[in-house]
């Protein structure tokens, strides 16, 4: 919960210097997950983790470690991911553990599948039954509108250029819940995300990995995405991306 890029960079440099031979499978997974959660890409570290996992194989990874690793690589999207996911070993291990994944892990694997499509790779995909379970788990997560979101939506609805606003709109392509789908009178649709403090690290303006991944994947499937950040709203209540009142 702290935005400490210097610390993360120092840890990455030290891990790369020492090597990962003494890390167990959960250590590898947790390290990748921690960096991704903080939105810290660290490509050299992820290259080292990828090489170590490929060297030892995935047989020791349990369901949670497997999904945490997959999600972390989806957030950071390092070049070395091709080595880790380009062979059938990852999806084979997922298939073996198919009935062991908790709902949170299934949701992470759904985001991994979205990332696989985003990268346009030829990696082996998850088995159809598991992919279906992953999407179901992901879309079962119901959004809970915050007071900030309600305030922003109320302001959007007051504008004369607005035809319709739908809160917690489910994107059919990705499965993500969009805070507000705004339809202008000219027919243009805008996906609006209202990002409160929990979307950023420890009171900073650095988005979390969860936030970065959602924004990136929504844009990839074709949405015009506008972000209302809590500190900007608190100061100005501006929605500069909307046409001025009276415009059509």
Secondary structure, 3 states (H helix, E strand, C coil): CCCCHHHHHHHHHHHHHHCCCCCCHHHHHHHHHHHHHCCCCCHHHHHHHHHHHHHHCCCCCCHHHHHHHHHHHHHHCCCCHHHHHCCCHHHHHHHHCHHHCCHHHHHHHHHHHHHHHHHCCCCCCCCHHHHHHHHHHHHCCCCCCCHHHHHHHHHHHCCCCEEEEEEEEECCCCCCEEEEEEEECCCCEEEEEEECHHHECCCCCCECHHHHHHHHHHHHCCCCEEEEEHHHHHHHCCCCCCCCCCCC
